[in-house]
Amino acid sequence: MLLTPEEVTISNIPNIRDVMKLIELLGAMGVEVHRESADTFRFRAKDVDLEYLMTEDFRKKGGALRGSIMIIGPLLARFGKAYIPEPGDDKIGRRPVDTHLRGFENLGATFEHLKDERFYRINAQSLRGTYMVLDEASVTGTANVLMAASLAKGETTIYNAACEPYLQQLCKMINAMGGKISGIGSNKLIIQGVDSLGGCRHRMLPDMIEIGSFIGLAATTNSAITIKNCQIPELGIIPSVFKKMGIEMEFRGDDIVIPEQDSYRIQSLIDGSILTIRDGIWPAFTPDLISVALVTATQAKGSVLIHQWMFESRLFFVDNLIDMGAKIILCDPHRAVVIGSNRETRLRGITMSSPDIRAGVSMLIAALAANGKSTIHNIEQIDRGYQDIDGRLRALGADIHRIEQ
């Protein structure tokens, strides 16, 4: 919505902490924000207050939110300058912003990193289209650069672009606003810069990570769950990876039905060797579901090698699962062998703390499958990515209570 002074309406917005904080930040920047319904907002960025970006309040709010980095591309495109504190982080390993900043440099921007202040200043008097190969196929990096390129002079070609469904939706939304982006769904995007963009109405996709989390939850707890309105064609190989773990599912229209399963068996490879589930760049298996696949495997029959190569700290939460009785060998920061118990040995409840969103929900799944009481601290991490998770789980029959502190 920062790309245009006209009104933009977005529906199916999840009420999760990171999204609400980003909307709050936009309002503080001078964007008119109107809530039409629980999941629909109208935005109008006609009078953006660039002076606010130099305030301590902005530094505090922006620095606490990783998504704040996404305002740079639109601000450069419309106003030729942007400011941003070093964004907040999950405890999953290094997440440098080089792909964003080098992409802006390719378009003609310059940046200054004030290390002592943990602050970036980016300037671009005139963005010009160019050919570039991104350092990595970063979803947010691709999105940020293509938003800047949408209003740049001339043609921009972005190779090694991310192509996740959410990135595809952003491209289609910009095109609906009058942009000219082709190659959508591939790793090569071609953006013809336009003079201005208009308003639009857009409906967001459902959260594929949440859908995958509930598939894993159903299997791990031996529960029958129906997941509604999944936009199944946009889920890529997520369902097939869980099917390789032996999880039965049925597609009914756009719903996924997971039945109760007393046992689910992990497939072996054709030659009989152990299955490897690894994350990768879309359309490979998303890294945000690696933690869920791992905890799901603890209750399966058979063994699996989980290979999470993108972030070096994401598997460290398995120490908690081992304390709960799971049979897991952490080979190194990127690989773990899970020996499924086939429910013969139940996990036991413990006290633990969530280091990031996906580890947190995986701990929650383990706690629901365990004997006894578990306590999870730092649940703000889970709230960042899952709307009213405790309320919805109670509706499914879970014995779960939030402790206000």
Secondary structure, DSSP 8 states (H G I E B T S, - for coil): -TT-SSEEEEES----HHHHHHHHHHHHTT-EEEEEETTEEEEE-SS--GGGGGSHHHHHHHHT-GGGGGGHHHHHHHHSEEEEE-----SSS----HHHHHHHHHTT-EEEEETTTTEEEEE-SS-B--EEE-SS--HHHHHHHHHHHTTSBSEEEEES----HHHHHHHHHHHHTT-EEE-TTSSEEEEE--S----EEEE----HHHHHHHHHHHHHTT--EEE----GGGGTTHHHHHHHTT---EEETTEEEE---S--B----TTS--EEEE--STTS--GGGHHHHHHHHTTSBSEEEEE--S-TTTTTTHHHHHHTT-EEEEEETTEEEEE--TTSS--B--EEE-SSHHHHHHHHHHHHHSBS--EEE-THHHHTTSTTHHHHHHHTT--------
